[in-house]
Amino acid sequence: MKNASISLQNLKEFQENYLKNQNFNIADKLKKVSLEDFSLNNRIIKGNKFEFNLELENCKIYSQKSSLRCWLFSCLNLIKNDIAHNMNCDPLHFQISSNYLTFYDKLEKSNHAYQVIIDSNYNFYKNGLVNKSKNRFLAEFLQDPVRESGRIEYARELIKKYGIVPEEIMPETYNSSNSSEFIKLYSQKVKRDLFLLIQAKKTKKIYIC
């Protein structure tokens, strides 16, 4: 096999090519600015403006208030005008129940949390409670199994599965709009259930109904 180490001759050739291409002029400039600033091509930036403005007709905008449901409300703000027009409703007065989808969001996230523990291959009987040195994912998951935050894709899947209802069917409440205390208490309830599942797996007594 040919020796692929760098020789002194290689270094001499590298230097000759470097000087021949006058790269040292570029190097002098790079001493004064960052590589990113030096590489910036303003002509390309001027020809490709990353700005857009999507104008929607006047409608009542949803507000997440003191909750972390921006992902849900952004989805509802996008679709409500089309739905209102399809139903011959006034977009200024037509409202979709966000609380209805919030309920099913918590239901789905809770069920997912339970299923994570049930499906886990972690040996609770042998290793005991989870810590980061044994299973980082499970340890962090158990700290915060039911988050209120999410992505717009969550809202899409909730709507596909459970549909939507007018706000009159399930209006916003104080706790849905100011959710920090509720989420804290609900998360504690879910975590209690998870540890009961862990205990059941340790004793190998899980009954599927």
Secondary structure, DSSP 8 states (H G I E B T S, - for coil): -------HHHHHHHHHHHHHTTHHHHHHHHTTS-HHHHH--HHHHHHS---------S-------BSS-HHHHHHHHHHHHHHHHHTT--TTT--B-HHHHHHHHHHHHHHHHHHHHHH----HHHH-S--TTT-HHHHHHHHSSS-S---HHHHHHHHHHH---BTTTS---HHHHB-HHHHHHHHHHHHHHHHHHHHHHHTT-----
